[in-house]
Amino acid sequence: MEKDGFTCNCGRVGCLETIASATGIIHQVNEFIQQNPSSELSHYFQKKGEISTKDIFNFAGDHLCQQIIQRTADALGVVLANLSVVINPSVITIGGGLSKAGDAFIIAIEKPFKGMLWHG
């Protein structure tokens, strides 16, 4: 997914898991906090000492949280669209911890998914 991305649990760099998983979201959070130390998200992290994926979705109104959610949704949407062209599934199921993010996250995934499928 990303040539110069985060190191994946498999040992490679930039895999989908480094973006579109709870661990991937936390990697993104840490990167954004370092780049934006005066942000609301950074202040929350300093106060609490940690941030969970659930916190990111709870603070979806925060600009940085929106960027993280959108980056994750874009990556999933593109990958799912590409897979759909190859395997033509009748249903796609989102599982794991991100599945608990709810309908707003599914809607965010649908836009890049449909954008990849309905060209021309």
C-alpha positions in Angstrom: 0.0 0.0 0.0 2.7 2.5 0.9 6.3 2.1 -0.3 7.7 4.1 2.7 5.0 3.1 5.2 5.1 1.6 8.6 6.7 -1.7 9.4 4.1 -4.5 9.4 3.8 -7.3 11.9 4.8 -9.6 9.0 8.1 -7.7 8.7 7.5 -6.0 5.4 6.8 -2.3 5.0 3.6 -0.5 4.1 1.2 -3.5 4.1 -2.6 -2.8 4.3 -2.5 -3.9 8.0 -0.2 -0.9 8.7 -3.1 1.4 7.8 -6.4 -0.5 8.0 -6.2 -2.1 11.4 -6.4 -1.0 15.0 -2.6 -1.2 15.2 -2.3 0.8 12.0 -4.6 3.5 13.3 -2.4 3.8 16.4 0.7 4.1 14.2 -1.0 6.9 12.3 -2.1 8.6 15.6 1.5 8.6 16.9 2.7 10.1 13.6 0.1 12.8 13.7 0.7 13.7 17.3 4.5 14.1 16.7 3.7 16.3 13.7 1.0 18.3 15.5 2.0 18.6 19.2 -0.5 21.4 19.9 -3.5 19.6 18.5 -6.6 18.6 20.6 -5.6 15.0 19.9 -2.1 15.5 21.2 -3.4 17.2 24.4 -5.8 14.3 24.9 -2.9 11.9 24.6 -0.7 13.9 27.0 -3.6 13.9 29.6 -4.6 10.3 29.3 -1.2 8.8 28.4 -2.6 6.6 25.6 -5.1 6.6 22.8 -7.2 3.8 21.5 -8.8 3.3 18.1 -12.1 3.8 19.8 -11.0 7.2 21.0 -10.2 8.2 17.4 -13.7 7.3 16.3 -15.2 9.0 19.4 -13.3 12.2 18.4 -14.3 12.0 14.7 -15.1 15.7 14.8 -11.4 16.5 15.4 -9.6 17.4 12.1 -6.7 15.0 12.8 -9.0 12.1 13.7 -11.0 12.8 10.5 -7.7 12.5 8.5 -6.8 9.2 10.1 -10.3 7.8 9.6 -10.4 8.9 5.9 -6.9 7.5 5.2 -7.9 4.2 6.6 -11.3 4.2 4.8 -9.6 5.2 1.5 -7.1 2.3 1.8 -9.8 -0.2 2.5 -12.1 1.1 -0.2 -9.4 0.9 -2.9 -8.3 -2.6 -1.8 -11.8 -3.9 -1.6 -12.7 -2.5 -5.0 -9.6 -4.1 -6.6 -10.4 -7.5 -4.9 -14.0 -7.2 -6.0 -13.0 -6.9 -9.6 -11.0 -10.2 -9.3 -13.3 -12.3 -7.1 -16.8 -10.6 -7.7 -18.2 -11.2 -4.2 -21.9 -10.8 -3.5 -21.1 -9.5 0.0 -18.1 -8.0 1.7 -17.8 -8.3 5.5 -15.7 -6.0 7.5 -14.4 -7.8 10.6 -11.9 -7.2 13.4 -11.8 -4.3 15.7 -12.6 -1.8 13.0 -15.9 -3.4 12.4 -17.1 -1.9 15.7 -16.6 1.6 14.2 -20.1 1.5 12.9 -22.0 2.8 9.9 -20.1 6.1 9.5 -16.9 4.1 8.9 -18.7 1.9 6.4 -20.0 4.9 4.5 -16.5 6.4 4.5 -15.2 3.1 2.9 -18.0 3.1 0.3 -17.0 6.4 -1.4 -13.5 5.2 -2.5 -14.8 1.7 -3.2 -17.5 3.0 -5.5 -15.2 5.6 -7.0 -12.8 2.8 -8.1 -15.6 0.7 -9.6 -17.8 3.1 -11.4 -15.4 4.9 -13.8 -16.5 5.8 -17.3 
